[in-house]
Amino acid sequence: MKSICTELFLFALTCIVATAQSKPPISLDEFMNASEIAEAGIAPDGSAAVVAVSAPDWQQNRFNTNLWLWKKADNTLIPLTHSGHDSSPEFSPDGRYIAFLSDRPVAAGEESRSDDKDDKDETNRVWLISLSGGEAFPLYREKLEAHALAWSANSTSIYFSVTQPLSKQQEEARKAEWKDVIRWREQERGDILVEIPLTAAVAAGNAAPGPHQEEKSTEDKPPLPPEAKVLTHSGFEIAEIVPSPKDQEIAFETGPISHRLENPADSEIYLVSSRGGEARQITHNQGLETHLTWSPDGREIYFSIGPGAGSIEGPYRDVQGRLYAIAPPSGAVTRLGSEFEGSWQDFSVTSDNKLLACGMLGTETHLYRVDKTKYEAIGNDPGTYGRVHAAREGYALIFTHSTINSPAQVYFGDMPAEISAAKPITAYNSVFGERAQVEWEPYRWKSSDGTPVEGVLIYPPGKKGTKGLRTLVLIHGGPEDADGNRFGADWYDWATLAAAKGWLVFRPNYRGSTGYGDEFMLKIVPHIVSAPGHDILSGVDALVRDSIADPDRLAIGGYSYGGYMTNWLITQTTRFKAAVTGAGAVEHAANWGNDDLTWDDAWYLSGTPWEKPEIYQSEAALFQINKIATPAHIVGGNADNRVSYLEQVLLERALEKLNVPHALLVFPGENHPLDKNPWHGYIKVREELKWIDKYVPQ
């Protein structure tokens, strides 16, 4: 197999020889049928890898996620599961099993017994599958919704977290008193951390009940498996579980039960003895820790604070992704790779205690070896590295890599020092290589106040260098994100499809974006739409001034924060002939109350609605909505807990009142990401393309 560099060179050479005109453009059906690598992990000894792949199931109106197994010995990739419901795979430390989460039915034939969803058991349980063969089996059969799982270091037990269960007696009393009434906050219960021995699970799996066998229960005891041991209780949800290398302690990360960020203190790291007992909190900060990983010697726990997830240095503020190590006995925290000016993303720890991390800097995300403050690039091929995972033994590792034109694949390498020799072990979405390739380049300009800004220009196939192109300004969400040299093909990231349809796509990395330093990211506060809005409009001005964009053929759009920006920008100018906006708020007061990131909203706006009413009003599209003349296509999910779809209803009502051409699509059952029914995303992109083509024809 060839190295990444060689493959990219040959791929580019192929594109030159077989020009864009000789290949057909990607179709909507092909584009929306793309598979996504959702997760990837490597076996402890580096001999195998497991890949979770999500793909649309158009007949069943859902997305399927299945596990695939790659073996180094024969370089084969085979399906490991087929249920379409499987995620979060974890190799056992001895490499004999993979545990995973699944809401598949526990008994054969159960899925087809009833068409009534209320009669179906869709509990997300822990499942296991032996790598020596055989079918997957559940760790337990009780209706316990698992939030996280982890293997003990010696592979003899599995730890998992579930909401504190109620006994049959308690559940019946609750229903008798409250019926179907939801007691906001009052009915919330924290999690328990549970241990089940592997031998008990295997024995239960070999004695699987028939499809109509009832679960055993008692009146006064919660429905826990008889072999289960409750190690500790938490007042919060337990979102990550990480046992120490010698199984002496278990670290876990908490999160809010409601999944609403109302207080960063809900998310902290705790330690509990593997024998059980009261957990000890070891962090006290304003950051949301994630990706907990023990050092091989058990002396430290590495963790990250993702971009836009607060900061552990003082008061809450959204900065770029950072890496840390904490010494459990003392609680002393060390920041790692602090000299890096970009944003740290995924990371892993090698068997010799070296930190490998993906770092976003501008439009590229490379792979680095990270020390206390220093960092060294070990994977710097153009594009985006991600999902790095090092083996516990030896030096093997896996990672993903993609470019705008090259779909993400999983690569296997024998040593971090030889990343360029890593070999691809997957080959998903090959159709994109058979279609006309878009062209792209970074684009830089200065905002109205002189701030340097960068973005990406994606040209239609064969049109790079052409002047006067019709242009779609497609704004990323977040705002703590950035567009760059990475592959995207879904309802949210459809830039290359628009380019294939003849659009120059301008993707601005406005102030607030990651990969450009903390100062650039923080300049969004408290003017969360006007400051980045000026960056975007200045970028459009520069494109027109450079004769790249046709000033009379401009469209704009975005989803989530990109929807916020779109809604505000069309109140500031009438230069855009069409707009497509999704899940975007038009005001900030009600959205502060409805948003599951309410703490984050208040930080961006420098206070609550009653503390900063003037900012909440001046930064809202609603109070300038009478200036809109741009035809707007609006979408949203009616179960969105981040940006209530009523914000879209409000925008639609205003445009109806103002007689501005508009359309509103509401996707039933969808939360903020449209990940329930693939047809919703398909219809979204189909109609958005129709809308901008209608008002900005070629």
N, C-alpha and C positions, 0 to 999 in steps of 0.2 A: 504493500500500500504506500501511497505517496504522502509526503509531508503536507502540512497546510499550505506552506508557501508555494510548493510545486503545484498543488491542486488549484490554488487561486490563480497562478500564472497561466496554467493550461486553460482554466476556465475563461480568463480574460482573452487569451489567444483565440479560443473557439468563438468568442463573441465577435472578434474582429474579422475572422475568416467568414463565419456565417453571420452576415450583417443583420441588423434589426429587421430590414425589409424581407429577409428570407424566412423569418419565423413569424407565426401568428401571435398576436397579443394574447395575454392571459384573459380568460373569460371570467365573468362573475361567478359562474358555477364552480370553476376550477379554483378560483381564489378563495372562495368561502368554504371549500372542502378541505382546506389545509389541516394537517395534524399538528399538534403542539406537544413538545417535550415538556411535560409538567414537572417531573422530578427525575433524578438519577442518583444512584448510589453504587459504590464499589464494594466488593467482598473484602473481608478483613485481610486476606492474604493476596488480594489483587488478582485472583484467578477468574473472576466473573464480575459482571455489572448488572444491575437491574434498572430498567427505564420505565417510567410511567408515561404513557402517551394518551393524550386526549384527542378525540376526533368526533365530528358531528355524526349523529345517527338520524338521518332525515326521515326514516320510516317511523321511528319511535319518538320523534320530537324531543330529543335529548342529546346531551353530549355523553359519549362513552369514554371511560378511562380504564385502560387495561395495563397490565404489567408485562414487560418483555425481559427475557433473560439472555445475556450475552456471555459466552464462555470463551476464554482466551485459548484454551487447548485446541479448539477447532475453528475459532473465529466465526461462530454462528450466533445468530440472533433469532430466538424462537419465542412464540407467545407463551407466557407463563399462566396468565389468567384470561378468562373470556367473559366474565359477567358484565363488564362495562361499568362496574361500581367501585373499582379498587384504587387506592391511593396510599401515600405515605409509607412506601416499602422500607423495611429495615432488615439487613442481614443480621443473623445471630452471630455473636463473636466467634463461634466455632465454625461458621460458614455452612451449617447444615440446614438451616431454615431461613425463610423470609417471613417476617410478620408484617401485616399491613392493615389498613382500615378499610372497611367496606360496609355498605348498607344493603348488601345482597341478602336474600332470605336465608334463614338458617336451616330450613327443611326443604327437601326436594318437592317440587310441585307447588310450593306455597305461593310463588309469584303469580301463578295463573289461576289460583283458586277464586279470586274475586276481582272484579273491575272497580270496586269501591276502594278508593285510596285509604279511607278510614279503617278498613279491615286488613290492610297490608301492614306487615311488620317491616318498617324501613329504618330500624335502629342501626346506627353506625357502630359496629362492633370491631374488636380486634380479631383478625383471622391469621392463620398460619398455613404455610405450604412447605413441604419438604423438598429439598433440591435433589433428593434421590428418587423422586417420583411420587405419584399419588395426587389425590384431589386436595384442594384447600379445605380447612375445617375451622370452625369458630373456636376462639379461646374460651368462650362461655356462651350460654344461650339466653340468659336473662336479658330483659330489655334495658340495658345500660348503655347509654350513648357515650362512646369513648371520645375524649377530646385530644388525647396525646398518648403515645406509647413509647416504651424503651425496653431493651433487653438488659438483664443483669450482665455484669462483666464476664461471669462464668457460664452464661447461656442456660442456666438452670431455671430461670424465672423470667416472667414478663411483668413489667410495671405499666399501669395505665391509669388515667384519671377519668372520673365520671362525676356528674352532679350527685351530691348526697341523696341517695335514694330514700323513698318513703316506704314504710311497711304497707301491707294491704289495708290494715286498719286505719293508718294515717291517711292513705289515699282516699279511702271511702269517706272518712270524716270530712276531708277537704272538699270533695265533690258535693257532699250533702249540704255543707254550709254555703259554698260559693258558686255552685253550679258551673257555668262557663265564664264567670266574671274574672277578669284579669286584675289582680291587685298589683298595680305598678310599684315596683321596688319591693314591696312587702313580701311577695311570694318567692323572691329570689333566694336561692340556696347556693352555698359554696360547694367546692369539690372535695372528693376524697381521693387519696392516692392508694391504689390497690396493687397487691402482688399476687400472682397466680403461678404455681410451679408448672414447668413445661410438662412434666410427667402426667400431671392431672389433666392437662389440656389434651394431650395425646390420647390418654385413656378415654376421655369423654368423646373425642373425635372418632374413635374406633367404635363407639357405642352410640352412634347418632340416632336420635329418635325419629319416628315416622312423621309424616307431614301434619298429622292431627294430634300428636302428643302434646299435652298441656305442660307448661312449666310448673315446677314445684314452687310453692310459696307458703308462707305462714302468716298468721294474722298480725303478729307483733314484731316481726323481724323484717328488715329490708331485703329485697330479693337479690341477695348476693350469692354467688356460687359457694358451696360448702367449703371448698378448698381455698377460697380467697382470704387474704389477710389485709385488713385496712392498716396502712402504715401511718397515715396522718390525715388531718382535716385542714382545710383552708377556707377562709372566708371569701376567697376569690376563685375564679376558674384557674385551673392548672393547665397552662398552654404548652409548656415544654418540659420534658423529663430527661435528665442526664445523670446516670449513675457514675460514680467515680471509678477509675480503672481497677481498683481492688475491691469494689462493692462495699466499701465502708460507709459511704454517704451517697445521698441522692440529691442533686441540685434540681430545682425546678423554678420556672418562671410563671408568675401569676398574671392575670389580666382581669378586666372587669367582667362580671357575670353577664351583664346586659349587653356586652360588646359595644358599649358607648364610652368614648374617652371623655370622662368628666373629671378625672383626677389622675395625673401621671403616677401618683403614689400607689395606685392599684396594680401597677406593673413593676414588680421587684423580683429579685432573686432570693430564694430561700434554700436552706440546707436541712435535711433530716437524716437521721441514722437509717441505714438499710434494715435495721431491726425494728424500726418504727419509733414513734414518739412525737413530741412537739417539734415543729419546724422552727428554724432560726432564720430570721431575715438578715441578709448580709449586704444588701444595697439599700440606700436611702437617697434617692435622687429624682431629678425631673426628666429622666430619659426612659424610653421604652426599650428595654433590653431584648435581644433576640439571638438566636443561633448559638445557644450555650454549648461549649465544647471544653471538656477537661484536657489539660496537658497530659501527655503519656505518663509522667511521673506523679500525677495527682496533686501537684502543688498549686496549680492555678486553674482558673476557669476563664477561658476566652469568651468574649461576647462582642456583639456589635450593636450600635445604635444606628438604625437605618436613616437615610435622608428624610428629613421632615418628621422625625420621631423624637424630638426634644434633645436635651443635652444633659449630661451628668455634671458639667462644670457650671454650677450656679443655677440661676433661675431658668425656667423653661424657655427655649428658643429653638426654632427649626433650622438646623445647620446640615451640612453634608454628612454622608455616612462616615462613621468613625469606628475604630477597632480598639478594644480594651482587654486587659487581663486583670483579674482580681485574685488576690491571695485569700482563700476562705478563712484561715485562722484570724488574720488581722483585719481583713476587709480593705486592705490597701489596694488602690486601683491605679494601673499604669496605662496611659494612652499609647497605642502602638502606631507606627507609621505617621507620626504627626506632621512630618515635613511635606507630606503629599498634599498638593494643592487641590486635588480633585475629590471625588467621593468614593469611599470604599464600599464595595458591594458584597458579593458572596465571599466566604473564606473557608479554609480547611486547615487542619494541623497534621503534619506528617509524623511518621513514627519516631523521627529524631527531633521532634518538637520544633519544627520550622513552620512558620505561618505563611500560607499561600493565599493571596487575596486578589480579587478582581477590582480594578480601580478605574473609574470613569473620569476622563480628563478631556474636556471638549466633546468632540463627536466620536471619540474612540474609547473603548474599554479594554484594557490589557491585563495580563496576568503578572503578578509581582510576588517576590519573596519579601516579607516584611519583618523588620527588626523593631527595636524599641522606638527609634525615631526615623530610621532609615528605611529605604525600600529599593528594590532592584528589579527591573523588568526581566522576566524570563519567558514571557509570551507576548510578543509585540507585532504579530501579523495584523494587517489592517482589519478592523471589524470589532466584534464584541465577544469577549470571553464571559462565561458564566458557569454556575453550578459546579464549581470545582470541588472535588471530593478525593482526599488522599486515603490510601489503604492504611490500616492499623499496623500492618507488618510489611517490611520492605519499603520500596519507594514508588510503587505504581500509583497512578492517579487517573481520574477521568475529569473531563470538563466539556462544556459546550462552546461552540464557536459559530458565529454567523456574520454575514455582511448584508447590506441592503438587498443584494441580488442572490445571496446564497442562504437557503434555509438553515436553521440551526441543526447541527448534528452533534452527537456525543463522540468525543475522542478519547482514546486510551493511550497513555504514555507510560513507559517503564521507569522514567526518572524525571523529576522536575527540571533538571538541568538540560534535558533534551526535549523540550516542548515542541520544537520545530519538527521532530521526528514522530510526533504522536499520530496515531492512525484513526480514521473514522470507523466507528463500529455501528453506526446507523446510517440510513439513506432515505430519510423521509422527504416527501414533497418533491419528488424528482421532476414533476411536470413543470415546475418553475424554470428549470434549466432548459426545457424544450420550447420555451416561449420567448418572444422578443424581450430583451433586457432593457430596463430603464437605465438612465445615466444620472449621476449625481455629483455634487461638489459642495464643500462648505462655502458659506457666504457670510461676509462680515460687513458691518456698517456701524455708524455711530448714532446713538439715540439723540433725541432733541436736546438733552442736557450734556451731550458729549460722551456719555458712557459707551464703551465698546460693547457690541453685541454680536453674537454669532448664530447662525442657523444652518439649515440644509436646503439645497435646491435639488429637487428630483425632476429630471426632464423626461418627456416622452421619448420612447426609443428612437434613436437617430437624430434627436433634436437639440443635443447639447451645442451651445453656441448660437442657436437661432434667436433672433430678436423678436420682440413684440408678441410674446406668447400669452395666451389667456392663462390666468393664474388663479390657483386655489390656495388661499392662506389657511393651512390646517394646523390648529393650535393644540399642543399637547396638554394633558391634564396635570394634576398634581396639586400645586405647581412644582413640587419637588421631584422633577423628572427632567429629561432632556431628550431630544431627538438626535440620532446620530447614525453611525454606520452599523446598523443591525437590521435583521430581517423582521418583518411584521406582515401578517396576513390574517386579519380578522375584522370583526365589526368595528373595533376601535381604531386599529392601525390599517387603514386602507389607502395610504398615500401612493403606493406603487400601482395599485389598481387604477386610481384616478390618473396617474401619469400614463399608464397604458392606454387610457381612453382619451389621451390628447391634452391633458392638463400639465402645465408646469406647477409643481406643488412646492410651496414655500413653507418650511417648518421652522419657525423662529424659536430660539432658546432665550426667551425673554428673562428679565430680572426675576429671581425666584427659582430659576432652573438650577439643577445640580451640575457638577463638573466644571464650574468656573470660579470656585472659591467661596468661602463663607460670606465674605463681604457682599459679593454679587447676589448671593441668595437672600441675604437679610435686607437688601435694599427695597424689598417689596412691602415692608412694614412701615406705616399702617395703610399705605395706599395700594391695596391688594389687586385692584384692577386698573387704576389710572396709571401707575408707574410702569407696569409691564405693557399696558395698552399703548403708551407712547413709544416704547421700544418696537412694538409690532408695526405701528403706523409709520414710524421712521424707516423701518425695513422695507415696507411697501414703497415709500417715497424713493428709497435708494434703488430699488429694482426698476421703477419707472424712469428714474434719472439715468440709470445705466442702459436704458432701452431694452431691458430683458423682459419686463412685464408690460403688457398692453394696458394702459390706464383705463380704457373703456371696457375691458373684459376681466373684471376682478370678482372673485367670490371668496367667501370666508366661512370657516366652520370649526367646530371642536366639540368635545364631549367632556363632561364633568367640569373641571376648572377651565378647560377649553371652551365649554359652553358658557361659563360665567363671562369669559373674555369676549366671546362672540356677541352675547347679549349686550354688553356694555359698549363694545366698539361700534355696533350699528346705531347706537345713540349719538356717537361722536362724528360720524361721517356718513354721507350718502354715496360714497364712491364705489361701494360694493353692490353689485347688481343682484346678488343672491347670497343667502346665508343658510347654513345647516347647523342647528344647535341641539345638543342632547344633554340631559341631566344637568342643566345649568341653572343656578339661582338668578333671580332678578332683583332680589333684596337680601339683606343679611340678618335681619332681626328674627323673623320666623325661621329662617334657615339655621340660625344659631341654635334655636330650640329643637329643631327636628334632626339636625345633623348628628351622626354617631361620632363625629370628631369635634364636638362642641368646644372642648378645651382649646383645640388647635385654632378654631375660628376666632375665639376671643383673643388669643395671642396675636394672630395676624392683624386684627383690628384694634389692638391695644386696649381692649376692655370689653365688658358686656354691653348690650344695647343701651342700658340705662346709664352706663358710665361714659360712653362715647357715642351719643346719638347723632352728632354731626358727622362723624366718620361713617357710621352705618348708612347714613342717608347720602352723603356725597359720593360714596363708592358703589352705590346701587344703580342699576340700570332703570329700575322702576320709576324713579322720580324724574327721569329724562326720556321716558319711553315715547312721549309725544313727538320726539324728533326722528323716530324710526320711519324710514321710507323703503327699506330693503325687504323684499319678499323673503319670508323666513319659514324654513321647514323645521319642526320641533319634534323631538322624541323623548321618551322617558319610560321607566318601568314603574308600575303602580305599587310595587313593594319596596321601593328604594328607601333605605334608611340613612342614606348620606345626603342626598339632595331630593327632598320630597317631590314627587311628580306634580304636586299642586303648584310648585314654582313654574312648571311648564304650562299648567292650566291658567295660571295668572298671566303669563306672557301671551298665551293664545287669546284670553279674554281682552287684553289690552289691544292686540293687533286687530281683533274683530271690531272693537270699538272705533279704531282709527282707520278702518277700511284698508289696511295693508295686507296684500296677498300672503296667505299663510296656510299651513297644514300642521296638524298635531297627530302623532301616532303614539298610543299608549300600549305598552307590552305587559300583558297580565302575568303576575307572579314573578316578575323579574326584579331583582334587587339592583344595586348600582352597576355591577358588571352584568352584561346580558349573557349569562352562562347557563340558563335553564333550558331554553329551547333554541336550537340553532337557526330555526326559521325566523326568529325575531331579529337576529343580527343580519341575516340575509336580506330580509325585507327592508331593514334600516338602510343598509348600504345601497341596495337597489333603488330605493326611492330618493335617497340623497343625491345619487348620481343623476337621476332623472331631473331632479329639481335644479341643480346647478347647470345642467345642459339646456334646460328649458329657458333659463333667464340669461345664460351666457353661452350662446351657441358658438360652434367652431367657425 
